[in-house]
Every structure is written in C-alpha cells, then in structure tokens.
Amino acid sequence: MKLFNFPLVVLDNILKQIPYGNLFLISLCSKKSISMIQMVGWKHIKEILYIIGIHEESEKGVVFIYIVDKLKNRSEVFSMQAFSFTMRGSSEITIFDKKTRWWHPYETHPFEIFLLGDDIFLQKIYTQFDNLFGKHAETTVEQLYTICPKKFLPIHLNIVRSHYRGVGLNPNYTYDLKDLEDYFESIPEQEYVELNMAKMNTPLNPDSKFFNASRLVMFYSENNTEHILENFKGENICLLNANFQCEWIIVQLKRWKSKEGYLGLKKLYIKCSLSFDFNSMDSEEFEKELNMKTLPPSILPPVVELTQMHGLFPAEVTIPTYITRNDGIVALLSVTLGMIVLSVRNFTEEEMLEGNCIE
Amino acid sequence: MSVENAPVVDVDEAAIPVEKKMYYRFESNDKKEFRVSELAIQQSETLNRLVEAMGYTSEDVENKPAIAIENIDGKTLKLVFQWCEHHKGEAIPVDDGSVPKIVEIPEFDAKLMDIDNGLLFKLIWAADYLNIVQLLNVSCKKVANMAQGKTPAQLRRVYLLPSDEEDEAAKRAAQEAQDPRAREVEEEFEERKRQGGNSFF
C-alpha cells in the first residue's frame, strides 16, 4: 500500500484517522514522511501538554504527551519511561537510530517508550513531536511531584504555561527554589503559572522571571505565598485554599491603592482554606480600612468571572462594592466569608459616576 | 455486453420506494456492465450529478448505451456498487472538521474490504473519484488501522515508505530521466531555427 501514491485529499483523510502516536512513529521513517504529516495542518490542536515527573537520583520518572484540541478535549498520545525497560511484554524498537524498548499491550491504546535515561534522545522526541503538531499549538509543561532536571524538560520549545503539581507520591516534597528560578530563566515569560501543593525551601528571588507571569494560580500553597504575592508583577492572581492573616490582605490592598505594588494587577481572587480563621474576617474592618463604597443604585452590580479549578469554587460573583486607587482608578472589591475578589477596571471613579456605568 | 448478461449487484428491492425504482447501467473500462438503483447512485455525488444532468427516462436507461466509467475496472466497480446498494438511502456524512475522524467500519464494509492491498488501493481511488464520502472514510480507516502496533521499520514496509536515501536516489533518477528529453526538445528547437522556421510548433 503506497501511501504517497494517494491523492492529497485521500492522504489527508487517512492521516486524520491514524492516532497521533502512530503518526509520530511514521514521521521517523523519512523527511518526506514528516512533510506528509505536517501537510495536514493540525489547526485544531491548540495545546501540546507535556506532563513530566522525573527524579534523576532515584532513576524514576515518566513523561506523558497529550494533545488538547480547541474544545479542550485532552488525549494522551504516548508516554515515556525515563529509565527502566524491565516491563514484561516490551519489545524492541529503533527510534532515531537508537535501539530501545517499547510497550504497546493494546494496539488501540497509547504506547510507552523506554528512554533509558537518555536526555538527548528525549529532547529529539520533543522536537520531532513539536515539529509535527506544534504549528498552531501552545506548549504547556506540567511538572509532577518534583522539579525535574532541566535537561529532561522541553525548554527549547516556546513554553507559555507551567504547572507544578506536588500532589501525589510525595506530599512532603519541598521545592528547591534555585531549580525553580533556573527553569524560569530558561523559558520565555509565562502566560500562566500554576503552583499546586507547593512547599518551598527559600524565598524566590524578587527579580525572577517567575514574577512576570501574566496569570498565577496557587493551590494549597503552604509557605512563601505572601512573599510571592508581594513580588508578583502580572495581571491575575488566584489563591485557592489559601491561609492568611486578614491584616496582611488589607495591607496588600492598601499597597494597590497607593500604587506601591500590584501595578499591573487586573484581578485578585483569594479563596481561603478550611483551616482559615473565619472569625478573624471582619468585613467592616475592610470597609473602614480601605474606604470601601457601594455602587449607586443606578449602576447594576456587575458579575465578575472567577478562575475555575476542579469545579470546587464558584465560577462568578456579583460585586456591588468598590475601592479606588490614589489616581482614581476603580476596583470592584468583594469581601465575603473566606473569599476576597478584586477586579480592577480601566476607568476612574469620576468617569464611572458620570457615565453611570461600570462596564 | 448485453444488459441481460450484465452482473447485477444484489438489490433489496423491498427497501426501494416505488418512485425510485429505476436502474441505471454503467460500464467499466474493461467493458463490464452493471445495473445500479437510482437510490444507490445517490451515495456517489459524481454519479448522482451525472444522471441528473442526463435526465434519462426508464426507457432511455434501457435503450441508450451504458454510461461509461472509463478509469475504473470491473472488479473495483463491482465493489463500489455493492457498497452503494447496501448503504442506499443512508445519509451522506458531512465532514465537521473534527480530528481525529471518528469512523467505525460496519461488518458488511469490513467483509467487502477483505481484499488485497492492490484492490483496496483501487477502491479508495474509485471512492475518491466518484465522491462517495462514507466509502472513502471507511476505506481510509482500513488503511489507517494498518499503522496500529507497528514500529517505524514495520510501518515503512506496510506503507512502502521510502527512506531518505531512496527518495534522493529516485529524485536523481527522475532528473536524469527528464534531462535527455529536455535536451532532445532543445536540439529540435535549435534545428528548426537553423531551418528558418519562426515557430516551434
């Protein structure tokens, strides 16, 4: 069956029915195979997600490659065992002239390749995969359990989103901030950073590119959160299951009001954890300290969308109250039990009242 | 070949509405003739447009010569029309652009396509040429399925994918094959010029 002899429209139909993992293996056959697969365009692929959990010292780890389409459907393409090849039932495969093992127990399921600790081999796979399907896709790297050695990460790709997930095998793992800083120095400024169950050994360098991320989501972060927030230069902050002193939050909002910090901030969303002292949350104190005002009756309180995560938190909130910065800029502020939302608008209080409008 | 001797594709006549009960006659490039119901023809956009444009009556269908399909042989055309008769009346799928394409191969189609690769190749060509969307989808799915569980070396054999070296060699051979003709044309042109002709043609 000579694949190249089919008309392009037929070839396109065939290629769109071959699983991505098999297309990757076909691409290894020749340069012409690569061009043939690229020809499809793959415009529906909006994101390539690399989930990487590699711990070099213990010689344990795995890499998953996922494709995310425009409808946010995520499908696993294949995975790679970073070191071992002791899997029973694995067989030989040659990739980039390197003999290794692979495991594909079910033909229709994603297969697994054994990397044998070869980071150069891994980098070639990243490059080839991005070359095939990455033209219209953004790159997300999610690091599991630990901070991975840089040589195992696809840092030569245009990574726009970085996730750290400490959940799982090692809940007591503490991130070495030097590795984290090193990673962020190696990649472009991030559009989105997510820290999940993050414990850190030292404060991050305030000059780290980490703080320039556009959006930051922290989930169950136990220490260092205040330091991170104080130095954040991006637009959106979302702290879920957070634990703070209310006084500290008031101080931060005062810093915004006086333009001492958070100059680029557009939205702040804090949802406190169950261990938070809810009795300490006195909304009257917020109103008094921050000079909170209520929108006039002629202005309909707007609905502010919130960051969704695991469906655990509200998707939106209606906010009838606001504060103003010292240059007059308005920010809607909602303080309810265990939840604080700040949404900065791009007009002054005077403009808002004159226009009788909040949008 | 007379109509009486033409291979007739199995037809479930009870499933055909009375007003659609007209059979067109088609002839393959190796002079095999087929009678196909009007409803089955609707699976092929190309043939459907053709018969619509012809505007044949029942008498025309019997009295006029069979419609020639010049680039498909009888063996392939038989499979095509068997497929069309089996799926007549079914909605023609619209490509919604979703990738990967979700296509299931029904049992009948799987049996129909239990053929050698050479014939499958011709069937796909025919489905594309006659614009039979679902037949093209299922036959392409059959080719796509051949990739399952294969290493790059096996894929190279299954899909006859040449290596980079083989591609280079084929390219060189094509250039070399093309050059003598180009030289011949050039020499002929020069010769005509010498003879005083103004135009090459």
Interface residues (C-beta under 8 A of the other chain):
Chain A: M1 K2 L3 F4 N5 F6 P7 V9 V10 N13 I14 L15 K16 Q17 I18 P19 Y20 N22 L23 L25 I26 L28 C29 S30 K31 K32 S33 V40 W42 H44 D69 E92 I93 T94 I95 W102 H104 E107 T108
Chain B: G97 S98 V99 P100 K101 V103 N117 L120 F121 I124 W125 D128 L136 N137 C140 K141 V143 A144 M146 A147 Q148 G149 K150 T151 P152 A153 L155 R156 V158 Y159 L160 L161 P162 S163 D164 D167
